Amino acid sequence: MQTVTLLVEGMSCGHCVNSVEGAVNKLGVSSKVDLSGGSVTVDFNESKVSLDAIKKAIEDQGYDVV
Amino acid sequence: MQTVTLLVEGMSCGHCVNSVEGAVNKLGVSSKVDLSGGSVTVDFNESKVSLDAIKKAIEDQGYDVV
């Protein structure tokens, strides 16, 4: 397992939190959004899902991973 | 028909727009959110729905009508 905190721009409200967490969850990855800090911390098994795939899932929701 | 523009606090993103417009739409009221201006303009038939009911629908989504 690996824990990575990504900086994500554009998350502004609880709906955004749900969008990001839901998208990441679909990959079987647990996550925690820090809305005020603009970050998403993900716990994932790198043998099952890549960090790039997680970043893409977040970006596909309309947010920028910086 | 009556057109009223309400000032609404707390709308921050497209999800919020969808929440507010969706809630108002359920009352049979068409609406347009101005996200940057923080306002919602509603067109409604005052013989069918009250302005108070519209305000309540917005507030029930978690926003403040000021």
Backbone of each chain as nested JSON, in Angstrom:
{
  "chains": [
    {"id": "A", "residues": [
      {"number": 1, "name": "MET", "atoms": {"N": [0.847, -1.199, 0.0], "CA": [0.0, 0.0, 0.0], "C": [0.879, 1.244, 0.0]}},
      {"number": 2, "name": "GLN", "atoms": {"N": [0.325, 2.267, -0.568], "CA": [1.058, 3.51, -0.687], "C": [0.099, 4.659, -0.37]}},
      {"number": 3, "name": "THR", "atoms": {"N": [0.598, 5.668, 0.315], "CA": [-0.223, 6.847, 0.614], "C": [0.413, 8.054, -0.048]}},
      {"number": 4, "name": "VAL", "atoms": {"N": [-0.381, 8.748, -0.846], "CA": [0.121, 9.927, -1.556], "C": [-0.877, 11.061, -1.375]}},
      {"number": 5, "name": "THR", "atoms": {"N": [-0.368, 12.251, -1.117], "CA": [-1.236, 13.435, -1.058], "C": [-1.024, 14.258, -2.327]}},
      {"number": 6, "name": "LEU", "atoms": {"N": [-2.113, 14.443, -3.046], "CA": [-2.077, 15.204, -4.298], "C": [-2.647, 16.598, -4.056]}},
      {"number": 7, "name": "LEU", "atoms": {"N": [-2.046, 17.599, -4.647], "CA": [-2.626, 18.94, -4.613], "C": [-3.601, 19.047, -5.779]}},
      {"number": 8, "name": "VAL", "atoms": {"N": [-4.811, 19.457, -5.483], "CA": [-5.866, 19.495, -6.5], "C": [-6.525, 20.868, -6.476]}},
      {"number": 9, "name": "GLU", "atoms": {"N": [-6.569, 21.499, -7.639], "CA": [-7.181, 22.831, -7.731], "C": [-8.621, 22.746, -8.219]}},
      {"number": 10, "name": "GLY", "atoms": {"N": [-9.451, 23.594, -7.677], "CA": [-10.811, 23.739, -8.186], "C": [-11.89, 23.128, -7.317]}},
      {"number": 11, "name": "MET", "atoms": {"N": [-11.481, 22.444, -6.256], "CA": [-12.501, 21.866, -5.367], "C": [-13.023, 22.977, -4.451]}},
      {"number": 12, "name": "SER", "atoms": {"N": [-14.307, 23.228, -4.499], "CA": [-14.831, 24.378, -3.771], "C": [-15.927, 24.059, -2.763]}},
      {"number": 13, "name": "CYS", "atoms": {"N": [-16.494, 22.887, -2.819], "CA": [-17.64, 22.628, -1.926], "C": [-17.806, 21.13, -1.708]}},
      {"number": 14, "name": "GLY", "atoms": {"N": [-18.792, 20.799, -0.9], "CA": [-19.034, 19.399, -0.585], "C": [-19.358, 18.546, -1.795]}},
      {"number": 15, "name": "HIS", "atoms": {"N": [-19.998, 19.164, -2.802], "CA": [-20.274, 18.4, -4.023], "C": [-18.971, 17.979, -4.692]}},
      {"number": 16, "name": "CYS", "atoms": {"N": [-18.007, 18.883, -4.655], "CA": [-16.711, 18.578, -5.273], "C": [-16.027, 17.438, -4.517]}},
      {"number": 17, "name": "VAL", "atoms": {"N": [-16.122, 17.486, -3.208], "CA": [-15.548, 16.408, -2.395], "C": [-16.161, 15.071, -2.811]}},
      {"number": 18, "name": "ASN", "atoms": {"N": [-17.488, 15.056, -2.916], "CA": [-18.167, 13.815, -3.304], "C": [-17.747, 13.35, -4.694]}},
      {"number": 19, "name": "SER", "atoms": {"N": [-17.597, 14.287, -5.614], "CA": [-17.198, 13.924, -6.98], "C": [-15.826, 13.275, -6.997]}},
      {"number": 20, "name": "VAL", "atoms": {"N": [-14.897, 13.91, -6.297], "CA": [-13.517, 13.405, -6.306], "C": [-13.44, 12.07, -5.567]}},
      {"number": 21, "name": "GLU", "atoms": {"N": [-14.003, 12.023, -4.379], "CA": [-13.925, 10.783, -3.61], "C": [-14.654, 9.645, -4.33]}},
      {"number": 22, "name": "GLY", "atoms": {"N": [-15.79, 9.976, -4.946], "CA": [-16.534, 8.945, -5.674], "C": [-15.763, 8.397, -6.857]}},
      {"number": 23, "name": "ALA", "atoms": {"N": [-15.11, 9.29, -7.597], "CA": [-14.363, 8.86, -8.784], "C": [-13.181, 7.978, -8.399]}},
      {"number": 24, "name": "VAL", "atoms": {"N": [-12.508, 8.367, -7.328], "CA": [-11.35, 7.596, -6.881], "C": [-11.8, 6.259, -6.286]}},
      {"number": 25, "name": "ASN", "atoms": {"N": [-12.907, 6.308, -5.583], "CA": [-13.439, 5.096, -4.969], "C": [-13.77, 4.025, -6.017]}},
      {"number": 26, "name": "LYS", "atoms": {"N": [-14.211, 4.474, -7.189], "CA": [-14.525, 3.524, -8.259], "C": [-13.307, 2.718, -8.689]}},
      {"number": 27, "name": "LEU", "atoms": {"N": [-12.123, 3.253, -8.409], "CA": [-10.887, 2.532, -8.727], "C": [-10.476, 1.6, -7.589]}},
      {"number": 28, "name": "GLY", "atoms": {"N": [-11.283, 1.563, -6.538], "CA": [-10.932, 0.742, -5.394], "C": [-9.91, 1.411, -4.493]}},
      {"number": 29, "name": "VAL", "atoms": {"N": [-9.876, 2.747, -4.564], "CA": [-8.892, 3.511, -3.805], "C": [-9.633, 4.355, -2.769]}},
      {"number": 30, "name": "SER", "atoms": {"N": [-9.201, 4.271, -1.521], "CA": [-9.817, 5.124, -0.516], "C": [-9.122, 6.479, -0.523]}},
      {"number": 31, "name": "SER", "atoms": {"N": [-9.876, 7.516, -0.208], "CA": [-9.311, 8.855, -0.3], "C": [-9.922, 9.753, 0.764]}},
      {"number": 32, "name": "LYS", "atoms": {"N": [-9.235, 10.84, 1.005], "CA": [-9.734, 11.847, 1.933], "C": [-9.396, 13.207, 1.352]}},
      {"number": 33, "name": "VAL", "atoms": {"N": [-10.438, 14.007, 1.152], "CA": [-10.231, 15.344, 0.605], "C": [-10.1, 16.352, 1.738]}},
      {"number": 34, "name": "ASP", "atoms": {"N": [-9.1, 17.193, 1.637], "CA": [-8.976, 18.358, 2.516], "C": [-9.386, 19.562, 1.677]}},
      {"number": 35, "name": "LEU", "atoms": {"N": [-10.63, 19.993, 1.884], "CA": [-11.186, 21.027, 1.01], "C": [-10.446, 22.349, 1.183]}},
      {"number": 36, "name": "SER", "atoms": {"N": [-10.246, 22.762, 2.429], "CA": [-9.597, 24.06, 2.646], "C": [-8.133, 24.021, 2.23]}},
      {"number": 37, "name": "GLY", "atoms": {"N": [-7.518, 22.867, 2.349], "CA": [-6.12, 22.741, 1.953], "C": [-5.933, 22.439, 0.476]}},
      {"number": 38, "name": "GLY", "atoms": {"N": [-7.009, 22.097, -0.208], "CA": [-6.919, 21.805, -1.632], "C": [-6.105, 20.568, -1.935]}},
      {"number": 39, "name": "SER", "atoms": {"N": [-6.324, 19.521, -1.148], "CA": [-5.544, 18.31, -1.384], "C": [-6.408, 17.061, -1.229]}},
      {"number": 40, "name": "VAL", "atoms": {"N": [-5.919, 16.001, -1.828], "CA": [-6.572, 14.699, -1.75], "C": [-5.512, 13.677, -1.358]}},
      {"number": 41, "name": "THR", "atoms": {"N": [-5.745, 12.983, -0.264], "CA": [-4.828, 11.933, 0.161], "C": [-5.426, 10.583, -0.21]}},
      {"number": 42, "name": "VAL", "atoms": {"N": [-4.652, 9.797, -0.94], "CA": [-5.143, 8.506, -1.421], "C": [-4.28, 7.368, -0.878]}},
      {"number": 43, "name": "ASP", "atoms": {"N": [-4.961, 6.304, -0.514], "CA": [-4.3, 5.063, -0.107], "C": [-4.578, 4.033, -1.176]}},
      {"number": 44, "name": "PHE", "atoms": {"N": [-3.543, 3.525, -1.79], "CA": [-3.782, 2.604, -2.897], "C": [-2.708, 1.531, -2.975]}},
      {"number": 45, "name": "ASN", "atoms": {"N": [-3.084, 0.453, -3.625], "CA": [-2.175, -0.671, -3.845], "C": [-1.586, -0.514, -5.239]}},
      {"number": 46, "name": "GLU", "atoms": {"N": [-0.316, -0.149, -5.281], "CA": [0.3, 0.196, -6.564], "C": [0.413, -0.981, -7.533]}},
      {"number": 47, "name": "SER", "atoms": {"N": [0.181, -2.187, -7.022], "CA": [0.181, -3.333, -7.939], "C": [-1.178, -3.473, -8.633]}},
      {"number": 48, "name": "LYS", "atoms": {"N": [-2.178, -2.749, -8.138], "CA": [-3.52, -2.843, -8.72], "C": [-3.939, -1.601, -9.489]}},
      {"number": 49, "name": "VAL", "atoms": {"N": [-3.467, -0.439, -9.045], "CA": [-3.861, 0.801, -9.721], "C": [-2.675, 1.758, -9.678]}},
      {"number": 50, "name": "SER", "atoms": {"N": [-2.491, 2.48, -10.767], "CA": [-1.36, 3.405, -10.827], "C": [-1.768, 4.777, -10.322]}},
      {"number": 51, "name": "LEU", "atoms": {"N": [-0.777, 5.519, -9.873], "CA": [-1.048, 6.889, -9.449], "C": [-1.562, 7.715, -10.617]}},
      {"number": 52, "name": "ASP", "atoms": {"N": [-1.052, 7.435, -11.799], "CA": [-1.529, 8.156, -12.986], "C": [-3.016, 7.935, -13.214]}},
      {"number": 53, "name": "ALA", "atoms": {"N": [-3.481, 6.709, -12.989], "CA": [-4.909, 6.426, -13.172], "C": [-5.743, 7.196, -12.159]}},
      {"number": 54, "name": "ILE", "atoms": {"N": [-5.221, 7.332, -10.947], "CA": [-5.934, 8.096, -9.917], "C": [-5.997, 9.573, -10.295]}},
      {"number": 55, "name": "LYS", "atoms": {"N": [-4.835, 10.081, -10.743], "CA": [-4.82, 11.487, -11.178], "C": [-5.805, 11.717, -12.32]}},
      {"number": 56, "name": "LYS", "atoms": {"N": [-5.843, 10.782, -13.262], "CA": [-6.742, 10.935, -14.408], "C": [-8.21, 10.926, -13.949]}},
      {"number": 57, "name": "ALA", "atoms": {"N": [-8.531, 10.077, -12.984], "CA": [-9.916, 10.016, -12.487], "C": [-10.326, 11.351, -11.875]}},
      {"number": 58, "name": "ILE", "atoms": {"N": [-9.393, 11.97, -11.175], "CA": [-9.684, 13.278, -10.562], "C": [-9.823, 14.349, -11.644]}},
      {"number": 59, "name": "GLU", "atoms": {"N": [-8.905, 14.314, -12.601], "CA": [-8.953, 15.323, -13.673], "C": [-10.201, 15.157, -14.535]}},
      {"number": 60, "name": "ASP", "atoms": {"N": [-10.641, 13.919, -14.698], "CA": [-11.85, 13.676, -15.489], "C": [-13.093, 14.277, -14.825]}},
      {"number": 61, "name": "GLN", "atoms": {"N": [-13.005, 14.556, -13.53], "CA": [-14.11, 15.219, -12.838], "C": [-14.053, 16.734, -12.992]}},
      {"number": 62, "name": "GLY", "atoms": {"N": [-13.007, 17.214, -13.646], "CA": [-12.924, 18.648, -13.923], "C": [-11.986, 19.427, -13.017]}},
      {"number": 63, "name": "TYR", "atoms": {"N": [-11.104, 18.715, -12.32], "CA": [-10.171, 19.387, -11.409], "C": [-8.745, 19.215, -11.911]}},
      {"number": 64, "name": "ASP", "atoms": {"N": [-7.88, 20.12, -11.497], "CA": [-6.481, 20.053, -11.914], "C": [-5.617, 19.484, -10.807]}},
      {"number": 65, "name": "VAL", "atoms": {"N": [-4.92, 18.415, -11.124], "CA": [-3.931, 17.885, -10.196], "C": [-2.62, 18.595, -10.505]}},
      {"number": 66, "name": "VAL", "atoms": {"N": [-2.098, 19.308, -9.525], "CA": [-0.911, 20.144, -9.801], "C": [0.348, 19.526, -9.215]}}
    ]},
    {"id": "B", "residues": [
      {"number": 1, "name": "MET", "atoms": {"N": [-47.259, 35.507, -14.499], "CA": [-45.866, 35.131, -14.261], "C": [-45.112, 36.281, -13.625]}},
      {"number": 2, "name": "GLN", "atoms": {"N": [-44.149, 35.881, -12.852], "CA": [-43.374, 36.867, -12.115], "C": [-41.896, 36.469, -12.209]}},
      {"number": 3, "name": "THR", "atoms": {"N": [-41.037, 37.448, -12.333], "CA": [-39.598, 37.185, -12.366], "C": [-38.95, 37.875, -11.172]}},
      {"number": 4, "name": "VAL", "atoms": {"N": [-38.229, 37.082, -10.397], "CA": [-37.574, 37.636, -9.206], "C": [-36.121, 37.163, -9.198]}},
      {"number": 5, "name": "THR", "atoms": {"N": [-35.221, 38.059, -8.866], "CA": [-33.817, 37.67, -8.692], "C": [-33.491, 37.646, -7.205]}},
      {"number": 6, "name": "LEU", "atoms": {"N": [-33.067, 36.482, -6.743], "CA": [-32.721, 36.283, -5.333], "C": [-31.208, 36.286, -5.17]}},
      {"number": 7, "name": "LEU", "atoms": {"N": [-30.731, 36.908, -4.132], "CA": [-29.308, 36.806, -3.801], "C": [-29.114, 35.564, -2.946]}},
      {"number": 8, "name": "VAL", "atoms": {"N": [-28.182, 34.722, -3.369], "CA": [-27.986, 33.436, -2.699], "C": [-26.505, 33.278, -2.373]}},
      {"number": 9, "name": "GLU", "atoms": {"N": [-26.23, 33.008, -1.11], "CA": [-24.838, 32.834, -0.679], "C": [-24.455, 31.362, -0.61]}},
      {"number": 10, "name": "GLY", "atoms": {"N": [-23.219, 31.081, -0.986], "CA": [-22.683, 29.737, -0.811], "C": [-22.557, 28.92, -2.086]}},
      {"number": 11, "name": "MET", "atoms": {"N": [-23.06, 29.47, -3.191], "CA": [-22.932, 28.72, -4.45], "C": [-21.52, 28.927, -4.993]}},
      {"number": 12, "name": "SER", "atoms": {"N": [-20.799, 27.836, -5.172], "CA": [-19.389, 27.985, -5.526], "C": [-18.967, 27.298, -6.812]}},
      {"number": 13, "name": "CYS", "atoms": {"N": [-19.795, 26.414, -7.334], "CA": [-19.337, 25.664, -8.504], "C": [-20.53, 25.148, -9.302]}},
      {"number": 14, "name": "GLY", "atoms": {"N": [-20.229, 24.46, -10.387], "CA": [-21.281, 23.948, -11.249], "C": [-22.205, 22.967, -10.562]}},
      {"number": 15, "name": "HIS", "atoms": {"N": [-21.666, 22.215, -9.592], "CA": [-22.525, 21.304, -8.848], "C": [-23.592, 22.079, -8.087]}},
      {"number": 16, "name": "CYS", "atoms": {"N": [-23.179, 23.209, -7.527], "CA": [-24.115, 24.04, -6.773], "C": [-25.202, 24.574, -7.705]}},
      {"number": 17, "name": "VAL", "atoms": {"N": [-24.796, 24.986, -8.89], "CA": [-25.768, 25.46, -9.885], "C": [-26.797, 24.366, -10.153]}},
      {"number": 18, "name": "ASN", "atoms": {"N": [-26.309, 23.157, -10.366], "CA": [-27.22, 22.045, -10.645], "C": [-28.149, 21.77, -9.466]}},
      {"number": 19, "name": "SER", "atoms": {"N": [-27.628, 21.857, -8.258], "CA": [-28.446, 21.599, -7.074], "C": [-29.576, 22.61, -6.958]}},
      {"number": 20, "name": "VAL", "atoms": {"N": [-29.214, 23.875, -7.128], "CA": [-30.209, 24.935, -6.976], "C": [-31.227, 24.872, -8.111]}},
      {"number": 21, "name": "GLU", "atoms": {"N": [-30.745, 24.795, -9.341], "CA": [-31.675, 24.764, -10.47], "C": [-32.557, 23.514, -10.415]}},
      {"number": 22, "name": "GLY", "atoms": {"N": [-31.973, 22.397, -10.008], "CA": [-32.75, 21.163, -9.914], "C": [-33.839, 21.244, -8.867]}},
      {"number": 23, "name": "ALA", "atoms": {"N": [-33.511, 21.818, -7.715], "CA": [-34.494, 21.924, -6.631], "C": [-35.642, 22.841, -7.029]}},
      {"number": 24, "name": "VAL", "atoms": {"N": [-35.3, 23.946, -7.674], "CA": [-36.332, 24.897, -8.08], "C": [-37.175, 24.312, -9.221]}},
      {"number": 25, "name": "ASN", "atoms": {"N": [-36.506, 23.604, -10.088], "CA": [-37.204, 22.995, -11.224], "C": [-38.277, 22.001, -10.767]}},
      {"number": 26, "name": "LYS", "atoms": {"N": [-38.007, 21.329, -9.639], "CA": [-38.987, 20.37, -9.117], "C": [-40.295, 21.047, -8.728]}},
      {"number": 27, "name": "LEU", "atoms": {"N": [-40.244, 22.343, -8.492], "CA": [-41.457, 23.102, -8.171], "C": [-42.159, 23.597, -9.428]}},
      {"number": 28, "name": "GLY", "atoms": {"N": [-41.607, 23.251, -10.585], "CA": [-42.183, 23.731, -11.837], "C": [-41.775, 25.156, -12.151]}},
      {"number": 29, "name": "VAL", "atoms": {"N": [-40.637, 25.569, -11.591], "CA": [-40.157, 26.941, -11.75], "C": [-38.857, 26.92, -12.548]}},
      {"number": 30, "name": "SER", "atoms": {"N": [-38.787, 27.734, -13.581], "CA": [-37.534, 27.804, -14.325], "C": [-36.62, 28.822, -13.659]}},
      {"number": 31, "name": "SER", "atoms": {"N": [-35.338, 28.564, -13.738], "CA": [-34.395, 29.432, -13.035], "C": [-33.106, 29.55, -13.805]}},
      {"number": 32, "name": "LYS", "atoms": {"N": [-32.359, 30.579, -13.459], "CA": [-31.036, 30.784, -14.036], "C": [-30.13, 31.274, -12.926]}},
      {"number": 33, "name": "VAL", "atoms": {"N": [-29.042, 30.524, -12.706], "CA": [-28.087, 30.91, -11.67], "C": [-26.967, 31.745, -12.285]}},
      {"number": 34, "name": "ASP", "atoms": {"N": [-26.662, 32.841, -11.633], "CA": [-25.467, 33.627, -11.959], "C": [-24.452, 33.321, -10.859]}},
      {"number": 35, "name": "LEU", "atoms": {"N": [-23.524, 32.429, -11.186], "CA": [-22.609, 31.928, -10.165], "C": [-21.695, 33.038, -9.645]}},
      {"number": 36, "name": "SER", "atoms": {"N": [-21.109, 33.794, -10.563], "CA": [-20.17, 34.833, -10.124], "C": [-20.9, 35.965, -9.405]}},
      {"number": 37, "name": "GLY", "atoms": {"N": [-22.14, 36.214, -9.791], "CA": [-22.909, 37.265, -9.138], "C": [-23.608, 36.801, -7.873]}},
      {"number": 38, "name": "GLY", "atoms": {"N": [-23.645, 35.489, -7.655], "CA": [-24.303, 34.958, -6.467], "C": [-25.796, 35.197, -6.455]}},
      {"number": 39, "name": "SER", "atoms": {"N": [-26.434, 34.982, -7.614], "CA": [-27.874, 35.215, -7.654], "C": [-28.586, 34.142, -8.463]}},
      {"number": 40, "name": "VAL", "atoms": {"N": [-29.871, 34.032, -8.194], "CA": [-30.73, 33.089, -8.907], "C": [-31.957, 33.854, -9.377]}},
      {"number": 41, "name": "THR", "atoms": {"N": [-32.196, 33.838, -10.672], "CA": [-33.386, 34.491, -11.214], "C": [-34.422, 33.422, -11.521]}},
      {"number": 42, "name": "VAL", "atoms": {"N": [-35.607, 33.6, -10.97], "CA": [-36.668, 32.601, -11.13], "C": [-37.877, 33.22, -11.833]}},
      {"number": 43, "name": "ASP", "atoms": {"N": [-38.451, 32.434, -12.719], "CA": [-39.703, 32.805, -13.378], "C": [-40.769, 31.856, -12.857]}},
      {"number": 44, "name": "PHE", "atoms": {"N": [-41.781, 32.392, -12.244], "CA": [-42.773, 31.498, -11.647], "C": [-44.169, 32.105, -11.715]}},
      {"number": 45, "name": "ASN", "atoms": {"N": [-45.134, 31.213, -11.609], "CA": [-46.542, 31.604, -11.608], "C": [-46.995, 31.674, -10.148]}},
      {"number": 46, "name": "GLU", "atoms": {"N": [-47.187, 32.892, -9.686], "CA": [-47.448, 33.08, -8.257], "C": [-48.778, 32.483, -7.805]}},
      {"number": 47, "name": "SER", "atoms": {"N": [-49.627, 32.094, -8.757], "CA": [-50.873, 31.409, -8.358], "C": [-50.616, 29.92, -8.107]}},
      {"number": 48, "name": "LYS", "atoms": {"N": [-49.446, 29.437, -8.532], "CA": [-49.145, 28.007, -8.357], "C": [-48.08, 27.734, -7.312]}},
      {"number": 49, "name": "VAL", "atoms": {"N": [-47.125, 28.646, -7.17], "CA": [-46.042, 28.431, -6.208], "C": [-45.664, 29.78, -5.598]}},
      {"number": 50, "name": "SER", "atoms": {"N": [-45.386, 29.765, -4.312], "CA": [-45.041, 31.023, -3.636], "C": [-43.54, 31.255, -3.692]}},
      {"number": 51, "name": "LEU", "atoms": {"N": [-43.175, 32.519, -3.577], "CA": [-41.753, 32.844, -3.534], "C": [-41.11, 32.216, -2.295]}},
      {"number": 52, "name": "ASP", "atoms": {"N": [-41.864, 32.153, -1.219], "CA": [-41.323, 31.526, -0.006], "C": [-40.979, 30.052, -0.238]}},
      {"number": 53, "name": "ALA", "atoms": {"N": [-41.818, 29.356, -1.001], "CA": [-41.532, 27.946, -1.278], "C": [-40.269, 27.807, -2.115]}},
      {"number": 54, "name": "ILE", "atoms": {"N": [-40.062, 28.742, -3.022], "CA": [-38.848, 28.721, -3.852], "C": [-37.617, 28.974, -2.981]}},
      {"number": 55, "name": "LYS", "atoms": {"N": [-37.733, 29.978, -2.121], "CA": [-36.612, 30.268, -1.214], "C": [-36.3, 29.056, -0.338]}},
      {"number": 56, "name": "LYS", "atoms": {"N": [-37.342, 28.391, 0.158], "CA": [-37.13, 27.237, 1.017], "C": [-36.432, 26.102, 0.264]}},
      {"number": 57, "name": "ALA", "atoms": {"N": [-36.826, 25.909, -0.99], "CA": [-36.196, 24.845, -1.795], "C": [-34.701, 25.104, -1.951]}},
      {"number": 58, "name": "ILE", "atoms": {"N": [-34.349, 26.361, -2.123], "CA": [-32.927, 26.722, -2.265], "C": [-32.204, 26.527, -0.934]}},
      {"number": 59, "name": "GLU", "atoms": {"N": [-32.846, 26.993, 0.127], "CA": [-32.216, 26.862, 1.45], "C": [-32.06, 25.397, 1.848]}},
      {"number": 60, "name": "ASP", "atoms": {"N": [-33.019, 24.578, 1.453], "CA": [-32.94, 23.146, 1.772], "C": [-31.745, 22.476, 1.088]}},
      {"number": 61, "name": "GLN", "atoms": {"N": [-31.225, 23.102, 0.052], "CA": [-30.02, 22.581, -0.591], "C": [-28.751, 23.027, 0.13]}},
      {"number": 62, "name": "GLY", "atoms": {"N": [-28.917, 23.858, 1.142], "CA": [-27.759, 24.256, 1.936], "C": [-27.217, 25.64, 1.628]}},
      {"number": 63, "name": "TYR", "atoms": {"N": [-28.029, 26.451, 0.944], "CA": [-27.574, 27.808, 0.6], "C": [-28.425, 28.827, 1.34]}},
      {"number": 64, "name": "ASP", "atoms": {"N": [-27.873, 30.007, 1.517], "CA": [-28.595, 31.07, 2.214], "C": [-29.159, 32.068, 1.218]}},
      {"number": 65, "name": "VAL", "atoms": {"N": [-30.472, 32.251, 1.277], "CA": [-31.101, 33.315, 0.496], "C": [-31.084, 34.564, 1.36]}},
      {"number": 66, "name": "VAL", "atoms": {"N": [-30.435, 35.61, 0.882], "CA": [-30.249, 36.805, 1.722], "C": [-31.162, 37.937, 1.274]}}
    ]}
  ]
}
